[in-house]
Amino acid sequence: MEQTFCQSCGMPLTPESELCGTNADGSKNPEYCIYCYKGGAFTADVTLDEMIEICVPPMVEANPGMTAGKAREMMRQFMPQLKRWK
């Protein structure tokens, strides 16, 4: 199964994942996660920097030993490449 990333927050996804966002018609949207995209719209009107700050705590929690500074640095390099932020 192909793994992709949410094109807003960078969360790992697979096309059949229950974590995929939804389009206006209720169908899954494999480009975005349920936390970022629901019912055909983004769930929050945020800037890239705001999104990075939102994502720091879950990134640190999911990666023992990672500091908030390191998580922030990694996301500043990775997230601008995502579709929402281009």
C-alpha positions, 0 to 999 in steps of 0.5 A: 500500500502506498504511503503519502502525506497529508498535503497540509500537516504532513501526517502519514496517510494511505489512500484507504486510511480512516484518517483521510479527509473528506470531500463535500460529497462525503467521499474520502480525499486521500490528499488530506487528513481528517484533522485538516480537511473535512466536507471539502474545506480546510478545518482551520484557516491558518498560516504555514507557521501556525500549522507548524506550531500546531504540529510540534506537540504531536510530532514530539509525542510520536518521536521519543527523544525529539525536541520541539526545536528539532521538530520545528526545524524538520517541519520548516524544511518539509512542510513548504513542499506540501500542496497547501503551502506551495 
